[in-house]
Amino acid sequence: MSRIAQQTDKMKADASEKASAATNFEPLRVADRALPRWAASLSFIFTATSAACWLSIAILAIFFQDIVAEQRKLHAALALALLGTAPLLGLVILDFAHGRALSGYQYTRQRNEARARALIGLLIGVTLTAVHPLLGLGVFAGIGLNHALPAAARALRLAEPPWDFTSEEAASVLSGRDDTGLSLARKAPRPFGLMAAPGALSTGVALLVTLAIGSWLMAQQIVATAAMPGLLLIVIWAVLASAKPVWPEAEAEKLPEPAQIERIPLPETEEQASGPAGLRVHRLTVSEAAQGALLRDIEITLPPGSVTGLIGSSAAGKSLLLKALAAPQDLSGLSVAGHASYNEEDLWERSRIEVQPPCVHLPAAPLILPVSAQDNLTCFSGEALGLRARKALEQLVYSADAADRILAAQDASRLSASEQKALAFARAFLLNPGLYLMDRPEDGASERLLAALAERIRTERRAGRSFLVATENRGLLELCDSMIVLEGGRLMDVGPAQEIRSRMAEGWSRFVTENTLDAEDALHLWLRSHFRRRGDEGNRRKACVVGSELLALSASEAKGGTRERIRFDFKHFKGFCQLEMSDTGAAISNAQIENARSRLQESGEVLNRDPLVEILRHSLSFDQRISSDRRTISVQIETYDPRMAPPVGAATRV
């Protein structure tokens, strides 16, 4: 709260300068978080100068030892002490100037300062080695331990949680009785918590090595006795400086590493649209090293001025898809590949230049800062958008009094869930993007707010805005022109909303894929999802066998190895299920079917390499129809009720 509050006045001052130029119709603009190019160099200069001040104090220690201690010129002690105040005053001035010069970049300033100190510490070791090959040994021993000890701590898993709670204490926290305990329980374990800070042991080792080598060099009259105090201070500073980046506090304050992003260009054969292209997503894949692909080869094409519903079961990947479209770099620890653009503008591009955002992401939990509601709504734009912002909020809450009450809040995080949701919606419409990505807008929203949101969506759609909405709310789904069905991180179906609603109401489920054997795993995953009861394994195996053979049949007939989009439809009936495949293949003649039946009788239980023979083997019936140059093969597969004893032959051998 305090850090945000310190920046509020500055943002308001900057916004007031632009207020005179702003109009009621000018949308909010965004500038992505970025570090000025000169910041790192400036930070290094300040840090190097501060290091010189510290080193001058170490050199001053040599004069104390030589002039005061050995030559017994006691009157020089006061003069040297007064001289030492100069570098101390310089340290204060430099640290203050460093903070002022990079004000607002606290994390970056501290990170660059730690790196610069570590580099200077390494240079000190090199310099001491140049003076004598053994003098720098203590510094390098300390630096080596600084990096070896954290690695050993990780290997031994020496991490300590902020609070090691019992099950009874956990029950108290999770029942809502202890918010402080909840905050502690949510914190990640502190690295190296069960061992001393890496700098402590490494500094001690460096001192011992330097004392031993320095004493030997003094005995050999290679190094003066008066140089030892200053040498020890220099070694301590160098080792501690190199330890700073790996200390537990530095590890805990690290920002999440951005996701690895690989941009895949659109196919060269894809025709360029004459007008606005809308949303285009090509081969979007999100993967994790341990779990594999969380989203796989997502292909989406949505025209401008459309409302598309995103549906699927829990953990289907809906929220992940929206996040990957809006901010893939925030998916820390994951790898993202593909292409995402709206009206040919890259959704993943980030720039410090002020632009109108191509899309806005509205997660299920609204993004609210602990500052005033006015600042949350206008993004700290002050009075520049005051009237327009208030009007946008009033349209959603249906009341001027309610809008005034919300805007009067000095801490928007204390508003009700529905009021926070209204703030987030109003802010999104103020940003005026071309594409809105909404994740469960119904969560925490009142019925009145959802009705107002639906009305605003209709208005924005007429203005050419596009919406991709992950929702289960019936009212919002009825607004949709088209729907996307997602399951297991794969796109199962895309089509007109009315068609998908009718199909689902009749019990049909659809899976769309390419006619390649690489899609077999996804097809199996989809088929197995229709048999969730205990003891359904025989039904799953038989459905997967038939599905694989249908896919192989379509793939074998592909001309020149070209791929096409084919679809599978599935529905349960009593005692059997029906599986249909639709592609552009040629109709199967009666002679081919009879020949396959003959080969089936001849082979008996022996598996046959002909997909048509295996389809007939595992099916109760086989039918096909031709419509609009598409072939649809429909088969019925015998199933059993797992609550009863499975019939003979239900668990078909694969």
Phi, psi and omega in degrees: 000315183293320181295319179291320182295326179295331182270347185298313182298321180295317180294320179295321179295317177297322182290325182294331178293333181267354187297322182293331181274344184281145177246168181293343185252000180279124181286161173296146178244158182239149172226118186290150180301128182207157179256128177302145183298329184279351188296314183296317180295317180296319179298320179295321180297314179298316182294318179296321179293320176297320178298323178297324177296316178297318181294327177294327176293320178296320178293325178299328178298329178296319179292322175302314182294317185283310188279313186276308187285315185270317180273353176057037173269083188295328181295340181283345182298315181294319180296318179293324178296317177295323177296326180290342178290338181296308177294329177294316177296323177297322178298316180297314182295317181294318179296320178294316180294323178298315179295320180290320182294327180244039179296134182093355178239049188301311182298314181295320180298314180293322180294314180294324179296317179296318179294319180295318178298318179297320179294318179294322176300320177295319179296326176297316177300319179296319180295315178298323178294326178293326177294312174207135185304336182266343186294326182275000184296322179296318179297314182291328176295318178294317179297319179299317179293327178303326182263333181284322183295314176300322178296320178293323179295321178293318180296324180271359179057048180272065178249146183235123177289151178301331180211118179266088189274156174272172180295325179292320178293323177298320178298322178295317181295313185284350174270004175087023184261353188207091180292325178296318177297323178296319178297319178293320182293332181280343182286143179289150176303143181283128179299141177059028184297333183261020176217163179296159177303141183306327182290336185292305182293318182295324178293318178299316178296318180297320178295315180299315180297317181293320178298316181296312182291318180297318178298318180295319180292326176292322178296329178275001181059032176269324179241137179290148180297324182293342183280345186298312180301315179295321179298317180295319178296319179296317180295317179301314181297316183296317182290317179295324179296320180285340179278337186306313182296340183249009176293156179304322181295321179293321178296318184292332184269002180295138174285152179301141177288131180295155179293153175279125185242127175243119180272126179253121182291157176292154178301141180295334182280351183289128183286140177280130180290144180287330179247200177303134187275342183073204181275129176229117178241127184231121174051043179287121180227131175240126185226157177233143189303318185276321186265349183083210185285126174267328169231139185225120171049054179282127177239119181224134172226114182234131181284160174297153178071029181240154174241119185241130177270139178247112185235163181160167181288173177299140181067022178286340180109016184294309180297321179296321179297313180297318179294320180295328178287320187274316186210072182296333182294341179278354179276070185300135179086357181248164175246133183238133177223149177137199181219136177217121181215156174230122186051044177065014175258126184296120180288340184265356182287137178236139183207146177284344180291138180291126180219164171277128186294135177289334180212159175230132180258126178246094180290170182300319175268117185299146179275100184235129176268152181282055175231189185295155178296325178299316180291324177296321184287316186263005182056044177065029179273004176063225183276355184301326182238020187304305183293317180295321179294318180297321179295319179297320179289320181297325178295335182269330183259359174061020183203130176292323179296318180295320179296317179297320180295319179294315183291342178281347182293129179274343175226099185294339180291347178266359176289164178292164181301318181292322179291321175297321179296318179298320177300315182295318179297313182298319179297320179299318180289332174292324178294334172055054178280175174276336186227131176250125177251106186248125180252110179046064180297342181284343182294120178077001182261141177283165179298322179296319179294319179294323177295319178293323178296318179299319179295320179292324177298319178300317180296314181294325179296320178296334179273005177092008178281151180246149180229134170239111192239119172271110187206158171242004181286126185297319181297319179289323179295328179291342177283342191287137172279325181219168180224151174238128178255124182241133177216131177058031180077010180238147178280114184268324185203143174220132179179181177304140185299317182296321180294316180292321178297317180296318181296318180290325178295330179274001177092005181272144175234143185236146176227125181248132181205182175266151182278067177226147182294346176295340181273003185297318181297318179295321178297316178298318180300318180293315180295318181294334180293346179271356179233090188254357184278153176297131181091007182274008187299321179297319177297319180298313183298316183294317179297321180292323178298311181295318179299317179297320181290324175296318178296317179296323178298315180292319181294324182290337181265000179295134184275126176064023180073012180287147179257148175221160178277125176240163181228147175243139175236142185223142175207142177274141169228171179288117178086352177200167172234155181246128180238127181237143175235133180238125177214190181257018180291166179285151179296143178276124183286161177298326179296320178295321180293316180295322178297319179294322178295321179296316179295327177295317179295325181288322184280335181065234182275355181286131181294145182243146182280350180280118181303322182296321179298316182290327176297314179295325181299320188257011184242148173282325181211158181224129181214156176214154178213152181244128180209126178053048177063018177241140178261131177241118177259126183240126179231148174252133184242127180294135176231166180229160176272115184294346177286346176244168179297127181296140179294161179299131178088002181293319180274079185293139179288133180273000000 
